Amino acid sequence: LWASSGINAVDIDADHEDSVASYCNDTLKAGGMESNPLVEVLTAGSVETLRWLRGRAELDLSLTSQLGGHSHARTHRPAAGMAGSELVRALQKQVEKFAKTGQLTVMKKTRATALLMDAAGGAVTGLEWEAVKGDERGRVDCPEVVIA
């Protein structure tokens, strides 16, 4: 994750003048576009993403500034530390916490080689993997898969 300046998001809880529509328009204008469905998804999701980072990931994003291309102050960053490293640290903490419950398996230095799919509905039911170095291979059967 690279977030050197901070996380751009609409904080509708604090700034009642800003809106997702305004953020979308600013982003499209800065990119020289008239429309783009990906920009619409990104900007619309920013409200809940900011809430999640503050609440669930317990990330202090108390500083807000208005950077180039934005019509409102919507770049959020921590009061202490660098935005990118603080974001990574907060997310790692949450992943480790969740992994301790046994409901999450983090596999490092491996690569997914195939997603296992349910023939009837097409849902992902697991994956096959191999070690980046060496000959180790395996299979994980699970209801959800995140590849990062």
Number of C-alpha atoms within 10 A of each C-alpha: 8 11 15 11 15 21 22 24 25 30 23 15 9 8 12 9 10 18 18 19 13 16 25 20 21 18 22 17 14 12 13 9 11 9 14 12 7 9 17 17 11 17 22 18 14 18 18 14 18 21 18 13 17 15 11 12 18 15 21 18 20 11 14 19 15 13 13 10 14 19 14 19 18 21 19 22 25 19 12 11 10 14 23 17 14 19 25 15 14 17 17 13 14 14 15 13 12 13 13 10 9 8 8 16 14 9 11 8 8 15 16 16 13 12 17 18 13 11 9 6 7 9 13 16 16 19 20 15 18 17 15 13 8 7 7 10 14 12 15 14 13 13 9 11 16 7 7 4
